């Protein structure tokens, strides 16, 4: 174990962080995406401090293989863009860079300061950036080149103790971003972490803050949850905390019926880990409701099938997934009843579209593609123009 020191204004040395070596953190380097390693190495070769950060490091510490790798650096977006020609600058309030390798997108952000509080969007130092992160186990910085983990907030200790501990003051953490309540319980359930009693009580009392969160952002969070192997356990914990009603209002109300609750959670458990492209996870949200509402023997034509689709779409509000995903899920439920509608076109591509979720019903619109939080600096994965798939930038 190494110590990273800094200096006070009087020149006296002060301990700032603990640096854990490969033998101590035991991260398997083979589980780290090679392109993420390349990005951090390239930034360092150009003189900029750079680390993998956040959930990827947490998962690596828990022995899991992350799917997404976020990177943080001392370089500004313009400087990052100059280094990687396979990149684009995104965001308005706080600009980020997406570095593209074929189908993979890596989000690279600049260290942010605390000048305007924990939601500041001004550039800063790593010491400031770490204090803006939500929980201690998400505030570890991993240098894949040197294979060391830099810990400013005792996050390593919290991971070993399986303890969820906020970095931002508890009076502010959920007011700044209500979605952190959902993530807190998701992280705790999926990783086996303990949520302190006072924090859990605050989550219950501040649950109404989720009412101001945009449907697109709730869709993003719920989509991640239902694709998790622990989907049923996470949903059950969210329901107990009074949060699930803001994600799935009607399902939460129906879960007061023990029979529906048991069936609903069993469906989520069975579908988790299924192929997202085939609608398995999304089908879990509508299956038990459609079982109650649909007279399967009375379905005769395309209009009947469309009616079931619209019923499913209304039920999962405020979630608003892309139409094609929900359509796959509904077809899957039909198939479970021996009704094959694979060849039935529920909608003509350019002529008919279902009403947008949350609309009055009379205005045609598309489902949300790649939902993005309101006020968030991230942007959806749009079609990448002028970027050739594969290959590394020079």
Secondary structure, DSSP 4 states (H G I P E B T S, - for coil): -EEEEEE-TTS-EEEEEEEE-HHHH---GGGS-HHHHHHHHHHHHTT--EEEETHHHHHHHTT---S--EEEESS-HHHHHHH-SSEEEE-SSS-EEEEEETTEEEEEEE-B--TTSTT--SB--HHHHGGGSSBGGG-EEEETTTTEEEESSSHHHHHHHTEE-BSS-HHHHHHH-THHHHHHHHHHHHHTPEEPHHHHHHHHHTGGGGGGS-HHHHHHHHHHHHTSTTHHHHHHHHHHTT-HHHHBHHHHHHTTSHHHHHHHHHHHHHHTTS-GGGTHHHHHHHHHHHHHH--GGG--SHHHHHHHHHHHHHHTTB----HHHHHHHHHHHHHHTT---TT--SS-TTT--PBPTTS-SSSB-PPPSS---TT-S-------TT--SS----
